[in-house]
Amino acid sequence: MKKVVFSLQSVASDIKKVGMALTGVVIFLMILTGNGRVYAQGLGNEELNDLMSNIHPSIYLVNGEYSVYGDGAPLVLFCDVQSLQLLNNSNPDYNSVKLIKVNVPTGQNLASISLASLPDFESLKYFVVVYEYDACGDMTSGCLDALAGQSINTEGTIVNLVTFLEIPN
């Protein structure tokens, strides 16, 4: 009899379960503490949870380079601060994107961008800004909405601006 000690499929399943649980805890804590955009991050927002937690066809705009991964129309776009200007380029792949996620590392700031003026983002619902440093200065995320709102203009759109504080170890 052959005994399987290690299975990539079981490990992948366990990682997915842990990731979903952690996302739920983060969202619950943000609601509990009043941080973030509660209307976008409520426990009932399964679409946002799915887009943030699960693997989907995606576009990556990193260091000014454009890459697409996965089969089917891209649903998520990952972008670094340096590549934000690429969102202004017309691209039919952008039509299906529902979530844009921008990570802001230490020492970098978001450029001003009006989401209403972006071409081709017909399906966009969420613009997520993840600060990777203590942007508020007190190890809380209390100022993040206002800070991101200074650069990301959602006026004239149905896009929800969502903010997170995730300081890497």
N, C-alpha and C positions, 0 to 999 in steps of 0.2 A: 504494500500500500504506500502510495506517494503522499507525503504530507507537505502542504504549501505553507511555508513559514512567512513568506513575504510576497505580496501581490500588489503590483502597481495600481490595479483597478480598485482594490480595497483602500489603498492609501489615498488615491485621488478622491474616492467617495468620502473618506474621513476628513480630508482637507476641506472639501466643499461644505460638509456639515459644520465644521468648526468656523469657517469663514462666514457662513450665513448666520451662525449664532453670534459671532463677534459683531457683525454689522447690525444685527438687531439690538445688541447691548449698547452700541455707540449711539444708535438712533434713539433708543429709550432714554439714555443719559442726556442727550441733547434736548429732548422734549422735557425731561424732568428739570433740567437746569435753565431752560429757556434759551439755550444757545441755538444758533442756526435758524433756518426758516422752517418753522414747525409745520406750516401748511404744505410744504414740499416733502418733509421728512417724516410725516406721521406714520405711525405703525401700520396704518391702512394703505399706505402708498406702496403697493406691491411692485408696480412698474419700476419705480426708482430703486427699490431694494434689489430687484432682478438685474437691472442695468449695472448697478454698482458691485454686485456680488458674483454674478455668473459670467461665463465666457461667452462673448458674442463676436460676430465679425466686426473688426475694428480698423480704424484709421489711426496711424501714429504720425504726428508731426513733431519730430525731434531733431534739434540742431539744424533746422531749416530743411530737413529731408522729409519726403512724403512716402509712407509705406502703408499697404493694406494687407491685413491678415484675416483668414477665415473665409468660409464659403458663404455666398449670399451677400445681400446688401448690408453695408456697415451700419451698425446701430450706435456705436460708441466711438468717440474721437478723443484720443489722448494727446495732449499738447504740452510742450514746455513753454516757458515764458518767452524765450527767444523766437519761437515759431508762431506766435499769436498772429502776426501780420499775414500769415498764409491763409487764415480763415477768410480774408477778404478776396482771395482768388476764387474765380468761378470754377466749380468742379461738380460734375453730375453725381459723384460718389457722396457728396454732402447731403443730397436730397433725403436720404433715409436716416441720417444721424439724429438720434433722439437725445443723446447726452454728450456734452463736451466736458472733459475733465482736465483742468490745468493745475499742475503742481508748482508752487511758488517756494523755491529754496531760499535759504538765508542769503541776504544781501541783494535779492532781486525784487523788483516791483512789477505789478501788472501794468501793461500799457492800456491806455483808454481805448475802449471799443464799444460801439453801439451795435447791439445785436439786431436791431431792426434794419440796419444797412447791410448786413451780411447776405451775399447772394447764395442761393441754392439750399439754404438750411430750412427746408419746408416742414420738416418733421420735428425740429428741435423743441424740446420741452424743459430740459435741465442744463444749466451751466454750473458746474461744480468747481469750486476753487479750494484747493487743499494747501494750507500754509504749513510748511515744514520747519517752521521756527516760531519762537514766541513773539508773534506779531503784535500782540496786545501789551506785552511787557509784564504780565502778571500770571503767566501760565494758565490763562483761561481763554476761552474763545468768545468772550463777551463782545468784543469790538469787531469781529471778523465780518459780519454782515455790512456794517458801515464802511469798513475798509475796502472790501471788494466792491461795494456799491459806488464808491468814488471812481472806480475804473471801468466797471462793467455796467453799461446802461441797458436795462431791459425794457425801457419805456416803448410802448407801441407793439409789444410782443406778448405771447402767452408763456414765455420762458420763466422758469423759477430759478432764482439765484440761490445756490446751496453752498454753504461754507463749512469747512472742517479744519481742525487743528490736529495734525499728525506729525509729531516731532520724532524723527528716526533716532534710534539708539546710537 
